[in-house]
């Protein structure tokens, strides 16, 4: 032990940042002054990278190693600065004696080895192979020379040096600079082309610590769990500080997302393998003094070094409080100080830590959403958890959060610790729950689509003009890009009434039915009509697009109409055109085949003297969503607060300034999902109001009026009804399964049938029937979208036509009722009074089977090269069919609305547990990103131990 007091023993720390600052602070606490030396090329920004816990750290002096200096110049500068620092405190120039020299960060390792050797203090040396021990290629060569498992590799300054390795090694392979910080530029490349591109990239970009890479190392990709083993050494005696394992999982389309770092008990089987291997590596590298952390993967043939970092574990030392609790008193920070300034204390440290004294882990936060942060309520909740120790956010108010695909896109990390493992696990589960429901952040608001499932959702229909598709979509009858897989071994699906010819008219073979704008489910109604012997005339209304005319469900096959008629300038002329087209055939019904055809069907059925809902008085505009609510209000029913305008006017502005936000804006007379948006403030609402007059509606034409409504809170349901002469019969009740996902508040996960005997169904059916009466809906199919609010059911909108979605729900509905759906019942209502009278007023309870529509959600994005999840879904016991617009070559995005959803699956089975199990399987496929195989791109592989989560503008939260 030196006779000098600690205040005279100067410790040099080379490039102190991150955990290096914590070591400097620990040494300072013990009375030793610190001189900071900054190496050539070390950036000014990195010099400011100081953990908040070290914000008061000061150095007696600092030296910048100038570019033109030699090692002798640096030594003279150190000696001069040492003397000046002494004079500054009124001491002689020789007051300070240099007692130690160590690396404060990765970039300082080489200089620390060289200077310590020159200064005659504890040193790992810089002679022979050890002069390049930081070089990752040299590390593997030295380990291999000692007969230990090492990585297959090749290294070079030119691509020609590594080309043979890259052409012969099994992919993927890892490319990284030989001498940069552990996580800097490390990438997993999946092909020769990707590897070549990254090789050249690494030689042209500046390293994170400053300077440029001179060589690139190409290595085999090690498969297995990845561990970090922390040591501190003195005179070749290695003491294990802690062993950690990385919790890495596939998320958001990335194969390697860090979820945390978990401590490993030093008495475990893993530790018994890792500790001797790591110490053997330290000896092979000539590491006799100071801290180190080895990144090691346990492969099928034993532990193998990824790289040895000849410095303290990084990450701002966030792990230090947890490590102290786990060992009972110490961590790598304190023991590093012992190794350099207190040999006696170092000798007292156990060879390996005792069995863990507490339970804890470091949690890397994962974001399943993106946006500009308005507030961070999840962080406030985390700080109140019983196990909470520390939080370091990487996001702040105003910053942009992205989907977490690597450590750079992680929104932060925290440390949890508790003496009770159950409490710890409960807190961890709660954090994961917060992540999944996107509860960490509230983002700056934007207009959110409230679109409901329609035929165009999964690539089955057309989009508004100018709207870009997120994956390849098709709309014609021969849609080659549309995948539709139907189960072929489900005999119960073949039940039903079949092709029955039943009529109450004179002679169906001489009679014709007019269907206005038949598309989507309307095509299925046409097919049902034709199956009963009637002819069908398709009437196309003005503005109905040619693309939508081709929108025929695959289940309908090809459409063959008796005649096709275009709507004329007035109803009289259109009526004459229909009579002419019918010829000798008698027109016996006029039915709406789609949303755009509702008004025409009401007007023409009245003129044709067939069953009609009429088009007189207020009922002339029953499709108008504003009128619907006014009629309900007039009937004394719960209705939506609203205002509408053909232009921006005082009533609209007053409503939008006074209504509680968010509010809903939508066209008054377009298809239910078209242009519907949730706006969160006055400015957004005003902008969307004007935008709706500028875009073409999905069915063609332009919007003439915009409706502004209160936002209804509650579960949303759909009630499918068919009416004849004012008698309403409910065919099905469904509930939309909506949840927050990927940062969006309303993502559709499916449509679930509701038992007709349930309390909610009784409320909904009664309300829906009264609403139909209020709207004068006496005949034909309808589906009411209703939200069950705290004050009872409230209509969102009544669609005076059959439910859409290509009628994909038809086989499920038939199975649930035991044989019929809204499609067959609609034809009964118009053409078969006896059959309609036989139909029950509500569906049977309990249902005859179990099932639901599952809407597929993507938690990843990329170019699709395979769809393995579809193969799994096809094999499910309850599988009926799958329909999707996604195929090989499609680009899939994170699902945030129905446009970005990736398909629809119908599940059906007589055993409810089978359906539940299959739903769980599908949800697991989604969550684990196993629906699709994406085109592989080079993946950055940043080691958590080398990452510093702290944003320099932020502060840690204790």
BELHUVEN-V7827 format. One record per helix or strand. SS is the DSSP state (hx for helix, st for strand). FROM is the first residue (numbers start at 1). TO is the last residue. Records with the same first field share a line. If there is no record, write none. Layout:
SS = FROM-TO  FROM-TO
//
This chain:
hx = 6-8  19-29  44-47  52-54  71-88  106-119  128-132  136-145  159-168  192-202  269-284  315-317  320-327  332-341  343-348  377-382  421-436  491-494  508-510  521-531  546-549  554-556  571-582  595-607  617-621  625-634  650-658  682-692  759-774  805-807  810-817  822-831  833-838  868-874  912-927  944-946
st = 9-14  34-38  61-64  97-103  153-156  173-177  187-189  206-206  212-212  216-220  225-234  237-251  254-263  290-299  302-309  359-364  371-375  388-393  400-401  412-418  442-443  448-449  483-486  511-516  535-540  563-566  586-592  642-645  663-667  677-679  696-696  702-702  706-710  715-724  727-741  744-753  780-789  792-799  850-855  862-866  879-884  891-892  904-909  933-934  939-940  957-957
//
